[in-house]
Amino acid sequence: MSLPPAQRVTVIGSALLALFLGALDALVMSAAMPTIVADLGGLQLYSWVYSAYFLARAVSLPIFGKLADLFKTRRLFIGSIVLFSLSSAAAGCAVNMVTLIMARVIQGIAAGGIFALVYIVLADVSSPETRGRTLSLASSIWGIASVLGPTLGGFIVTYFSWRWIFFLNIPLGAVSLWGIGTYLVELRSKKATVSLDLLGVATLSTSILAFLFAFLLGGRTYPWVSARILGLFAIFIIGTATFILVEKRARDPILPMGLFRNRGFSAGNTAVFLSSFAIFSLFAYAPLFIQGVQGKSPMEVGVAMLSLSLGWSIGSIALGQVIDRMGRKFVAVGGALCLVGGCAMTLAFNPETTAYFSFGTFFVIGIGMGFVALATLLVVQSAVPRQDLGVATASNQFARTLGGTVGVGIGGSFIAARFAELTQVVQERGLLEGLPPRLADKGLDQLEGLLRPDVLAALPDDIRLWVQASVGQGVTEVFWTVLAAAILCLLFCGLIPQGSPSAGRRKP
């Protein structure tokens, strides 16, 4: 069964609009958070506005993937959009930081459903020969959101109110809801009787949360060998072992263990995990090098990092037109080679590196990520029976989320170690005592504050060069780790099978 062209276009447009809402909501907050904290207070809870959304989204992604294989996709999608809109309204009406964080948790759950279901719907409404082209449109949405997000957030806060960042989701969500509710029909057969794997959901959620908390807090809030972090890793290991046992006995497991014996499924998801490790580490820490070591302005930092998003989007869109002729393994390996080459180029960064070289380097890395992300998604989808399409699609998105979290966590430990050394020396030598009070009293207990151009310019030359060298050493350690992840990604892309089974064929 296939949809008429006009109906198919409406469904695709509505699904992409829903994806845009979820992507934009994660990016638009950066410009608004200082104003939100000034209005609501609760500075100590600042980071949880981000973390609550991120953690809830990560947990709900694989769950919605399985639900999409059991229940009608249309109903799940409608429920996710409605929940996202209602939680956006609650966030816009928040009276303190605690209620805002609670609303963000619900938003994250709904966003996880949207992220999983968008890719499932795009795959469902596409024929095998056009699936790559259709799925590539989703990457363009991420590129658009990354460009518009911070700018739109600043505009809304400046001319309206930070609350409209959330209220804006309601009319856009209504348009998406109309398109999905009116035109999306079920194209895959679902089981007549459903057995919910609630124990599997509980053990999987526990493992995911412990794992993500460990990498969000380790090396920064707490040392990696502290009792809290080791305890989180212990919970993760015990929870994962319990989850595997539960899944082997479940009547209808949320994540069938047999899928991991499929080389396309395992290699594809591992490759995208490693590529996400690399690119999200660069998103997080390359700006420190560009601003703190090279002395570039925030505008130049933004342009350099924009090239990562542009490369990712352009790579995916261009690839979507030709991937079925080129072969998915060939494309994945080519993308991984771009990642390796671009990550190797970051090791050549120094204080004299030009903005053009930085832009070109990150653009190559973005192209590589676009190739790997799209190719591995198609490989994973085609490697499983059609009735497991939801699980396969969500697993790929989840692997990307985990990869980014682990990469940022490990990179953060390198940066935190260097910043601890810097802070100790700064305090011991009283390096900030000669600064004007307006500089010395604002934000210098954070690395970003110490690396502000006006602060760096006020430091004596020898001290400024020493600070820049210390930060550069920490970020260079991140660059080496990113290169190692890119090389491993290339190895796993090489393990992807040459041919992929039909999406509708059952694997033994």
N, C-alpha and C positions, 0 to 999 in steps of 0.2 A: 504494500500500500504506500502511495506517495501523495504529497499535498499538491494541489494546483499551484502554479508559479506565484500568483499574487498572494495567496494564503501563506505560502512558504516564506516569501519576503517579509510579510507582516510579522510572522512568528520569529524570524531571525532578528528583525529590527527590535522587537519587544524584548527578546532575550538579551540582546546586546545592551539595550538601555538599562536593564536590570543589573547587568555586569558593571556598567559604567557607574551606577549608583554605589555599588559595593566597593569598587576600586577608588572612586573619588572620596568616599567617606574616610578611607584610611589615609589619604594624602592631604586632604583639605585641612586637617586638624592642626598641622604644624604652625600655620600662620595665626591660628585662633587661640592656641593654648595660653599664651601670656595674658590675653584679655580675659579668658575664662577664669584663670586663677585669680586675677585681680577682682573679678566680680563675685566669684563663689568662695574664694579662699581655699584652704586645704592644699597648700603647696607641697606638703609631704606626700600627697597622693597623686602628684602630677603624672608620674610615669604610668600609673595604673589606668589612666584614661586610654592609653595606647594598649597596654598589656592585656587588659580585660577583654577588649575587642579582639585582639590577636589570638589569645588563648581559646576563647569561646569559638572563634571561627575554625581554628585548627581541630578542635575536638569534634565539631559538628560535621566537618567535611566528609570523613569516611562513613559516618552514620547516614547522612543523606544519600551518599552514593549507593549504599545497600537498600535504603528505603525506595529509591527510584527503580530498583529491580523488582520490588515486591508490590508497590502500590502505584496508582496512576500518577504519572509525572505531572500532569496538568494540576491536579489537586495539591501536590507537594509544592509546586512552583507558586501557585496562588497563595498558599499558606505562608511561604517564605517571604513573598513580597509584602503581604499584609502585615506580617510580624515585623518586618524591617521598617515599614512606614509607621506603625504604631510606636515602636521603640524609638524611632527618630523624633516623633512628636513628644515622647516622654523625655528624651534627652534635651530637646529644645525648651522644655518647661522645667528643667531641673532647678531646684532651689539651693542645692549644695553639692559638693563634690561626690559624696557618697551616692546620692540619687543619680547623678550623671554616670558614675561608674556602673551602677546596676543597669541603667538603660543601655550602656555600651556592651554589657555582657549579652543582653538579649539581642542587640543589633548584631553582635558577632555570631551568635547562633544562626540568625536569619541569613547573614552574609555567607556563612559556610554553606547553607542550603542553596543560596543563589549561585555561588561559585561552582558548586558541584553540578547543579541542574542545568546551568547555561551550556556547559560543554556537552552534557548528555543530550540536551534538546538539539543542539547544533548537529551532533552526530546522528541523532535519530532522523532528522528531517532531510539529511543529505544522502545522496547516493554514494556508493563507495568511491566512484571516480571524481566526485566533487567535494568529498569530505575535507580534504586538506585545504582547499580554497575557502570553504566556509569557516573552518576552525581558525584559519589565519586571521579572520576578521576580529576575533576576540583579542588577539595580541595588539591590534591597532587601537582597541579600546583602552588597553593599559597605557599605551603611548600617549593617547590624547589625555587621559586622566592625569598622567604624570606631569604633563605640560600645564594643564589647566588648574590642577588641584591647588598648589600653593598660591598661584596668582588669584584664583577665584576666592580662596579663603581670605587673603588679605583685602580684596575688594569688598567682600561682604562685611568683614569686621570694621572696615574703615567707614563705609557709607550706610550700613544698616545696623545689624546687631549680630553677635556671634551665634545667637539662637537660630538665625535664619540659615546657618550652615546645615542644621538638622531639618528645619521646616521645609527647605527646598526639596528634600527627598520625597515629600508627600505628593505634590502634583506630578513629579516625574514618575514616581512609583505608580500613580493612578493610571498614567498612560501605558506603562509596561503591563500593569495588571489587566487593563482592557484588552490589549493585544493577545496576551497569553490566555486569558479567560475566554475570549471569543473565538480564537482561531486555532489554538493548539489542540490537536487530537492525539489519542494514543496510537502509536505506530508499532509498539512492541507488545507481544502477548505477555500477560502477567499470570502468576499462579492463582488458581481458584481458591486455594486455602493457604494461609500465611502463618508461619511460625516465627514469632519475633525472638531474636536471640538477645534477650535483655541482659543475661549474665555476661555475654560477650561484649555488649555495649558498655557495661559497668567496668569490666576489667580493662578494656581498650582505653576508655576515657581516663581511668586512673593512671595507666602507663604513659599515655600521651602527656597528661598534665605534669606528672613527675619529671618526665624527660625534658619538657619545655621549660619548666621552672628551674631545673638544674642549669640549663644553658643561659637562661635569662639572668640568673643571679650569680652563677659561678664566675670567679675571677674578678668580679666587680663589687657586688654587695658583700659576698662572702668568699673566702679563699676556696680554691678547688678541693683542698683536702680537709675542709672544715666538716664538722659533724652534720651540719644541715645539708650540704651539697652531697656528701657521701650517702646520707640517709635518703635523699631524693633518688639518687642512682640505684640504691638498694630497692626502693619501692618500684622503680621502673623495671628492674630485672625480675623481681618477684611477680609484679603485675603482668609482665610480658610472658613469663613462663606459665602463669595461671591462664592467661588469655589463650595461649596455644593449646593447652589441655582442654579448655572449654570448647574451643572451636573444633577440635577433633571429634568431640562428642555431640556437638550441636546438630539438631535436625536440619536447620537452614542457617549456617554460620554467617556472621556479618562480613567476615573476610575468609573465604575458603583457603585453607592452607595449601591445597593442591595447586593454586595459581602460582605459587612461588617456584614450583618445579618447571614452569613454563619459561624458557630462556628469554623470549621476547618480553614477557611481563617483568621478570626480575631484572634483566639487563637494562631495559628501557627506564624503569623507575629508579634504579641505582644511578644511571647516567644523569637523569634530570636532577636527582638529589645533589650530585656533585657539582653540576653546572650552577645550580642555585646557591650552593655553598660559596662558589667563587664570585658570582655576580652580586649577591646581596652583601657580601663582605666588602666588595669595592664600593657599592652604594653607601655603606655605613662609614668607611674609614678613609677612602681616597680623598674626600673633601678636607680631612685634617692635614694631609700632606700638601694638597694644592694651596690651601690657605695658610697653614702654619709654617710650612717649610719653603714653599715657593713664593709666599707673600702675595698671592693673588687676591683680588677683591671678591666679596661674596657673589657679585654678578658673574665674574669669570668662573668661579666654582660652579655656579648653577649651570652655565653654558657647557662646561666640561662634563658634568654629570648628566646633563640632558642628552648628550650624545649616546650614553648607554641606553636610555629609553628609546631614542630614535633608531639606533641600530637594531635593537630588539624588535621594534615594530616593523621597520622596513624589511628586515630579514625575514620575518614571518609572513608578511604580506606578499613579498616577491616570491618566496618559496612556495606559498600556497598555490601559485599558478602553475608550478612545474614539478612539484614533488612526486606526483604519480608517474611522471616520465623519467625522473632521475633515479628513483629508488630510495626508500626510506633509510636503509643502512648507509648508503652512499652520502646522503644528506646529513645524517647524524654524525658520521665520521668527519665530514667536511666542516660542520659547525664546531665540533670538538677541536679540530685543528686550528680554527680561528680563535677559539678560546685560549688554547695553549700559546699560540703566537702572540695574542694581545696581552695575556698575563705575563709572558716573558718580557714584553716591551715595558711593562710597568717597572721592572727591575732597573731599567735605564733612567728612571725619573731622578732628577736632582734639582737643586735650587735654581738652575738656569734653564730647565726644561721649558720649552715654549708652550703657549696655550694650544697652538695648532697640533703639536705632537701629542699632547694630552687628549685633545678632542679626537684625533685619529685613532689613538690607542683604544679609547673607550668605545668608539664606534665599531671597531673590529670585534671587540669583546661582545658588544651588544648584538652584532650580526650573528656571532657564534651561538649566543644564547637563544636567539630567535630560531635558528636552525635546529638546535638540539631540543628545545622545548616542544616545537611543533612535531618534529619527526618522532620523538619518543612517545608523545601522546598518541599519534596514529599507530605506532608499533604496538603499544600496550592495548589500545582498543581492538586492533585486529587480531591480537594474540589470544583473545578469550571468546567463549561462546556469546552470541548476541544477548542472551538472557543475563549475562554478567557484565554488560556494558557499563552500567552505573558504578559498580564496584571498581572496575578497571579505570574509568575516567577519574573517579574521586581519588583513587590511590595515586595516580599521577600528580594531581593537584596537591595532595597531601605530602608526597615526596618533595615537591618544590618547597612547600612550607617548612618542612623539617630541615631541609638543606639550608635554607636561608637562616633559620634559627640557630643551627649548630655553627654555621660559618660566622655569624655575627657574635655569637657567644665566645667562640675560641679567639676570634680577632680582638674582641673586647678585653680578653685577659691579657693579651700582649700590650694593648694600649694602656690598660689600667696599671700594669706593672711599671711601665715607663712613667706614667703620670705620678705614681706613688714616689718614685725616685725624684722626679722634678719637684713635687710638693715639699718633700723633706729638705732638699737642698735650698729651695726658695725660702723656706721658713728659717733654716739654720743660718743662712747668709743674709737674711733680711733684704732680699733683692727688690721687694716691692715698696720698701720704705721711702724711696725717693720719688715715687710716682705721685702725681696729683691725686688728692683724695677722691675726686670723681671717678678715677680709674681704679684705684686700689681697693675701693669699697664695693665694686660691682662685679660679681660673677667670677672672681679670680680663684675661687675654690673649685671651679670646674675647668677642665681642660679647654673647652671651647672659649671660656672667658680669657684664659691666659693667652690664647692664640689670636685674640682679636687684633686686627691691624693697628688700631690706635694704641693698644697696650704694647705690642711688639715694637712699635716705632718709638715708644717712650723709654724702652730699656736701653742700657748701654750696649754698644755694638758687640762686645765680646760675650755678654750675657745672652743677648738675643740670638747670636749664632749658636751658642751652646744649647739653648732651649730648642731651637729649630733642629739641631742635629739629634737631640735626644728623641724628639717626636718623630723625626724622619726614620730613626733606627727602629722604633716601635712599629710604624706603618710598613716599613720594608719587610719586617718579619711577617706581617699580614700578607704582603705581596708574595713572599716565598710560599706561604701556606696555600694561597689562592692558586699559584702555579701548580703545586702538587695536586690539588683537587682537580684542576683542569686536565692534567696528565692522566689521572685515574679515570676521569670522565671519558677521555679518548679510548682508554683500554676497554671500558665497558661498552662504549658505542661499537667497538670492534667485535664484541660478543653478540651483538644483535643478529638474529638469523637473517640470511639473505632474503628469503621469501617469508611473507606473513600469511598465515591461514586466513581464510575468509572469516569475516566478523560473524557470520551466521553459523559457522561450522563448529561442532562440539569437539573440544580437545579431549583426548583420553586422560 
